[in-house]
């Protein structure tokens, strides 16, 4: 299923964008940040001073050089990972097994993953494969060519609303669509020249038009990808149910199964086979041309006179609006036309030249298949009807019900499945481009352990599945949503190209600007027509979703911006003077005078002023170990005991005295028996006294071995941790005591 | 609803058991533990030595003496808590507001709680109120007396299976039940003498018979309490639906609503009103005696001849088994007889004497009401039928449909509701006694903020609700489960008393031993009869539940035992020699030779040997602050970077060098792009090298302000924390950076 896999996936970056690689989830430091880092580092050198040697002396061997054979490592949730030393000194590599659980459940889940997805692949398995022209044509044009399986029928379905007489208009509408196809095709030929490294609408709009148009294009493309899957699968299922009407009730489960297979195939990632994936496209093209030839030959015997029209009662009058609606429905036959320009680097060199040739060839094929089918449908007066696709009707008429008919239907279904699959390549790649600009969750940059962008792939399958099932798997219900997203993306990428040529003024820029300008204007007109004429038929859903996606992406970007500035280092001026511990009463008095410093902005060890708070319930091993842990750090320690009544408080204080009163203790009476709330508020009150303090709350916690023993313990540590998470400047430390049973 | 509230709740402890108070969730240290604690404390004194002054100097004022007015405390999940200084030096008290949320949701939830449950009560609001005899009789006998509302009918329902002719046997069975009532009543009079502080079956069995009988008694009692609620509510609802047949369909929702009201009332805890709760019992007794008088007067006009029997076709033959089944069903009329002996301290002094008087009075009332009703049903040939209770039939016959009839039904329903309420006092108290012995989760010791044992109360309401709804709210379906639990508890407590008298040989011990022995034998016989004759009718459920409860309680006890030994302190012999940091290669070589020490057994600061591991992704403020935090503690620090590929590793290393390479760094390549698993396994490998090390994993974490921003961050810290929880000797420290938006 994952036809070109990472080959296509890896090669489509534009000039400025580096390769999509496993490392890219982490944003590197830029020059300015590095400069600040150097200054802060200088400060550290002074701050650590003589202590540096001490902190560098490790009680263990971090390189695991003398790694024992009898190692007990790997208990817990994960299977053991073997560490091998790589060539570089001190660098080690975590080999296989990583990520597999070693609990019973983890094992089962892991085995299941292996069966469905295959063994994990190391990052070095990313390959950059190149496609020969025939393979590239087949794989990259499957989306566009397969569109003729539903585009003409969608157009006829709208015209049929005005009665059988209106069907004749289909020829004239087709002429307009062919003009559009050629114009957009020429436009994309220009784009290939400008973006030889591949450029999707989002990238082109981002480079030339700015953020908002880029986001609108991205929104359009995302809708487009989701609908490519939903529409292709529904049309493919329709091809099957036309041949086997008994399956018609099971259309939705069939389609969902197809989406699940596509999902699993794409989660496996990395191409499993090459040329075999070009077979469906050629088989489909062959089937369509055979249909056209046989049909035309048949019609020539009748002197090309249309057969008598089936009687369809007009439901509404033939208005301009209806004609335009039919036009925008028919225009769905050109969806997928942009695939080649997105994937230029996947071709053999000279890639741009080969890509242009393949694009031209694809336009020729698309136009002739589209025109031939529309003509044939007109001559045979094919009327869309539920239960059988127009293509199936044509095939029945030409080939009866024999093996030739079956061949046409199977080829149609396969090419549509292949077309749906192209969306599975494009969608996660789009998300990863967006994530790189901060417009999508950074998670979308993460390659799964089979090197696929797992999160984006799953998101697409879920969205397409929901849409497909929500619309009952009916192609005609999905079509109105389709054209809007496609043409908004076409328009913005062509408009971006106009700006591109205008800025660059390279060779032939005038010709290119005209071609792209025409493409942009025509696409824009189709977008407006589609949005207006189909607004109430579903286009509003697409428009709303685009707006929503733009808003969400914008919000994500602004969140990442604020994170970026929040985690930026401050250039330190000079080492802060070592602050002696001042008696509390002096400190507290003047805290209001100073501005509130933020302990979380400390970035050098000498800036941190510690206070460790140990909430203690009972002086047993668990509690005493937490105290010992805190005291051994050599920083001020305050133990806090929350007591439900004064009797308990007195008892605890006497235990504390018996122990020797080695640390300051504060007992807080909580007559309402709450523990967490008074503790949190007490810690907050301490923090307010001196906000520059780094308060470490070191809490003892009993860790039970079995989950079902949890209700036997009060879980105060868990609740306290959750409540303290929101307190600024509070470091949360859990000092665990693991129970043997 | 919460009739005697904490007054009854507080006063029923036995001699050895101290008061049930708010402080009791924490188990104090015993003498042996205190001795060890003193030794460990001495060790601390030597270990801290000169550092003691340093760790005692706090940079803040822990007593909050100079608490600023403009305090910003209380942000986060909790409303601000005011701290006031109590008389004692340095002790502060958290006043109101504790526990209320200050988020929108928290506020709403809190307000709702206040409306339903009332304002929280301080522990000092626990009062020890005493009941006068008339009030005590009414409140404590409601359970027993109300049983006559369903007991006789349950007996007749079984006999009716053998046809109308068998109903006459009810008189003879009643004689046996009356004998039983008197014997058990006399038995409990002895118990009051022996346990003047109140003693439930669990306590008596625990003191005299050992753990297993105590747990069996506890299991029986728990079933008993749950069924008291379920049966009383179903019988109460039946009293209502008998009067208003239109409500019959809504019996289940009605009953669940009643249980919900009882739950809310009991969560409020602490008595809200006193004498008013004795009204239903007297009203019911009055109603029954009025019925009996009118009925007997009526019958006397007929010369005490039974009316003509209704024609009931026998479904099965009149076997001994059926008679015994009828007997055990009728014996449910004496459930609740033990309530007074459980609550002796709730009486005015001399409490035992008053309690015995009240018990005698109750037995007299119970016997006469029971005998009167059975006789009346016999004379009027009342036949149980669905849709109307036997009591309602009697009332209809004597009082027609006027206000007197309504009075009987309302009084019946109210007394049954009151009886259900007694279980709400007993069940959580039983759980708290069990929790004190480690037989129930320690949570059951916790008083809610209204001083009720909230957890036990909720558990009872849920269990009773499930049982009630599961059996469709039909009293006759619940009866077979009832007798088993009651009589196993009766048997064990009386048997325990026999052992008690035998051991003590106090005054009158021979008489007491005979009375309790007879009680034990008779109760035991009834238990066997109930278990055998009703086994297939539902008693097996009760027996299975008792066995299950015994097993669970046993398991809980053994868990707490193992926890207790796990958290016990080790007496330290002498201060461990200060261990200089040994170069890694020396350390690692000999680790296999030593026994594996356990870092979690360190209980003095000088025993801890630290290594802080800082997982670092990027040298930004968040990462650098974690490093600064770790370095400022003056212990060895190792930074670990997990890198998905070697390019990223190189880039990170160059950033690290730019910063100044102030700390040891280990870069682990993870070609499969997993982060958490290799890190956990690496830390485990370090720990295996020297298991006596306390490894602190200090992880930087970005804390987002809004939950919906979470998917935008990878949550590695969260997943790492979860995975590291199970690693022994690993202290988990979260160094947070709170994002401003």
Interface residues (C-beta under 8 A of the other chain):
Chain A: X21 X22 X23 X25 X26 X27 X28 X29 X33 X34 X37 X38 X40 X41 X42 X44 X45 X48 X51 X52 X54 X55 X56 X57 X58 X59 X60 X61 X62 X63 X64 X66 X67 X68 X70 X71 X72 X73 X74 X75 X76 X77 X78 X79 X80 X81 X83 X86 X90 X91 X92 X93 X94 X95 X96 X98 X99 X100 X120 X121 X122 X123 X124 X441 X442 X443 X446 X447 X448 X449 X556 X559 X560 X562 X563 X566 X567 X568 X569 X570 X581 X582 X583 X584 X585 X587 X588 X589 X591 X592 X600 X601 X602 X603 X604 X605 X606 X607 X608 X609 X610 X611 X617 X618 X619 X620 X621 X622 X624 X625 X628 X629 X631 X632 X633 X634 X635 X636 X637 X638 X640 X642 X643 X644 X645 X646 X647 X648 X649 X651 X655 X658 X659 X660 X662 X663 X664 X666 X667 X668 X669 X670 X671 X672 X673 X674 X676 X677 X678 X680 X681 X682 X684 X685 X686 X688 X689 X690 X693 X694 X696 X702 X703 X709 X711 X712 X713 X714 X722 X723 X725 X726 X727 X728 X730 X731 X732 X733 X734 X735 X736 X737 X738 X739 X740 X741
Chain B: X21 X22 X23 X25 X26 X27 X28 X29 X33 X34 X37 X38 X40 X41 X42 X44 X45 X48 X51 X52 X54 X55 X56 X57 X58 X59 X60 X61 X62 X63 X64 X65 X66 X67 X68 X70 X71 X72 X73 X74 X75 X76 X77 X78 X79 X80 X81 X83 X86 X90 X91 X92 X93 X94 X95 X96 X98 X99 X100 X120 X121 X122 X123 X124 X441 X442 X443 X446 X447 X448 X449 X556 X559 X560 X562 X563 X566 X567 X568 X569 X570 X581 X582 X583 X584 X585 X587 X588 X589 X591 X592 X600 X601 X602 X603 X604 X605 X606 X607 X608 X609 X610 X611 X617 X618 X619 X620 X621 X622 X624 X625 X628 X629 X631 X632 X633 X634 X635 X636 X637 X638 X640 X642 X643 X644 X645 X646 X647 X648 X649 X651 X655 X658 X659 X660 X662 X663 X664 X666 X667 X668 X669 X670 X671 X672 X673 X674 X676 X677 X678 X680 X681 X682 X684 X685 X686 X688 X689 X690 X693 X694 X696 X702 X703 X709 X711 X712 X713 X714 X722 X723 X725 X726 X727 X728 X730 X731 X732 X733 X734 X735 X736 X737 X738 X739 X740 X741
